[in-house]
Amino acid sequence: MMAMSPRVRVIVLVALLIGVAVLVFGGFKLWGALAAYIAPENATDRKDLVQTFGLIVAGVVMVPVMVAVPGAAASPKAVRASSLHEFKGRIVSINRDRHTFRMRRGGTGTYAENRPAVKIKATRKTRYERPLHNFRDLHKGLRIHVKAKRSNGRWVAVKIERV
């Protein structure tokens, strides 16, 4: 979950309080307008009035909720992209200046040898499992297991271990 500064929290709280006040005041006005428009004369008309009011309020309330709650409106594709992905294979090239490496994914099957190499970036937050201690320990031909996540359109290693 995102961390918010105290100033942002106050702004969000004030916005929510203003939103609730507008909804309550607007609710009374809306109820009056709907009651005048529908002019219920019997139980069925009153039921229609209540249901119409409920649908409108639910729609109005859901828009700020979708905006305020991170991930509430996230597509399944976005959720999958933010989760960890595992790669196993051999390192085929290393760019030490950019802290990136390309690895050929291992596996069996008809298309295993035709899989493109995956480019992965290591950061200061990347964890290394023994016997690997840091990026300098990686070398061409080394078989590794990488847990990575998508960030700004590229794979970023969270954990690297030797296979």
HUHU-V6606 format. One record per pair of residues at least 12 apart in sequence whose C-alpha atoms are under 6 Angstrom apart, sorted by the first residue. I is the first residue (numbers start at 1). J is the second residue. D is the distance in Angstrom with one decimal. If there is no record, write none. Layout:
i = [I | I]
j = [J | J]
d = [D | D]
This chain:
i = [81 | 82 | 83 | 84 | 84 | 85 | 85 | 85 | 86 | 86 | 87 | 87 | 88 | 88 | 88 | 88 | 89 | 89 | 89 | 89 | 89 | 90 | 90 | 90 | 90 | 90 | 91 | 91 | 91 | 91 | 92 | 93 | 99 | 99 | 100 | 100 | 101 | 101 | 102 | 102 | 102 | 103 | 103 | 104 | 120 | 120 | 121 | 121 | 122 | 122 | 126 | 126 | 126 | 127 | 128 | 128 | 128 | 129 | 143 | 144 | 144 | 144 | 145 | 145 | 146 | 146 | 147]
j = [150 | 150 | 149 | 148 | 149 | 147 | 148 | 149 | 146 | 147 | 145 | 146 | 105 | 106 | 144 | 145 | 104 | 105 | 106 | 143 | 144 | 103 | 104 | 141 | 142 | 143 | 103 | 140 | 141 | 142 | 140 | 140 | 121 | 122 | 120 | 121 | 119 | 120 | 117 | 118 | 119 | 117 | 118 | 117 | 155 | 156 | 156 | 157 | 156 | 157 | 157 | 158 | 159 | 159 | 159 | 160 | 161 | 161 | 163 | 161 | 162 | 163 | 160 | 161 | 159 | 160 | 159]
d = [5.7 | 5.9 | 6.0 | 5.4 | 4.8 | 5.6 | 5.3 | 6.0 | 5.6 | 4.6 | 5.7 | 5.1 | 5.6 | 5.9 | 5.8 | 4.5 | 5.5 | 4.4 | 4.5 | 5.4 | 5.7 | 5.3 | 5.4 | 5.4 | 5.4 | 4.3 | 4.2 | 5.1 | 5.1 | 5.6 | 5.4 | 5.7 | 5.9 | 5.5 | 5.5 | 4.3 | 5.7 | 5.5 | 5.9 | 5.3 | 4.3 | 5.2 | 5.4 | 4.5 | 5.0 | 5.6 | 4.8 | 5.9 | 6.0 | 5.2 | 5.8 | 4.7 | 5.5 | 4.6 | 5.8 | 5.0 | 5.9 | 4.8 | 5.6 | 5.6 | 4.4 | 5.0 | 5.9 | 5.3 | 5.8 | 4.6 | 5.2]
